[in-house]
Amino acid sequence: MSTDHGAPPPGSSRARWVFVGFLAIAAYLLVSEHRAHLAQALPWLILLACPLMHVFMHRGHADRGNDHAS
């Protein structure tokens, strides 16, 4: 049974940092090249956020009983 004590932990590999760098460069290029498209989609994204916020923020109200004072 041999153990490799010289290997780095899986979370700190060089490949992970290279991948993070690639994602950062790709995100910058996407945003810089498609800024006009993002600006056109912004009103629709805000309208889409309204029902999503309503669904996720009112999740806790479903389990309450009908305790309405009428």
N, C-alpha and C positions, 0 to 999 in steps of 0.2 A: 504494500500500500504506500504509494508515494504522494506526497503533498507538495504543491508548488507554492512556496511562501513568498516568492518574488513577484507574483502576478498582482497587478493593481486591482482594487475592488471594482466590480462591474459598473458602479455609478460614476466613476471618475475616468473613464477611458477617453482617449484622444479622439476617437471616432465620434463620440457624443458631442464634443466641442466643435468639431468640424461640421457636423450636421446642424447644430444650433447656428453656427455662422452662415451656413448655406441658407437656412430658413430666414435669417435676418436680412441677408442680401436679397433673397427672392421677395420678401415682403416689401422692402424698400422699392425695388423695381416695379412691382405690381402697383403700389400706391402712386408712385411718381408718374408712371405711364398711363394710368387709368383714373387720374384725378377727376377729369370731367365726367366720366361715367359714375363715379362714386357720388359726385355732387348731384347728379340727376336722380340717383336712387335714394338720396337721403330723406326726402319727404315720405317716400313709400316705406322706408325702414322705420321711421318714426310712427307711422300709422300702424305698421305691423307690430311694433313694440307695445302699443296700447292693449290689444286683446291678450297678448302673451303675459303682460304684467297683471292683467285682471285675473287670468286663469291661475297664475302661480302665486299671486299675493292673497287670493281668497281661498286657498286650499284648506286652511284651517277652519273655515266656517261650515263645512259640509257635515261634520259630526255632531253639531249642536241640535238639540231637539227643537220642536215647535213650541217654544215658551213665549209665544206672543200674548201680551195682555190685551184682550179684546173685550 
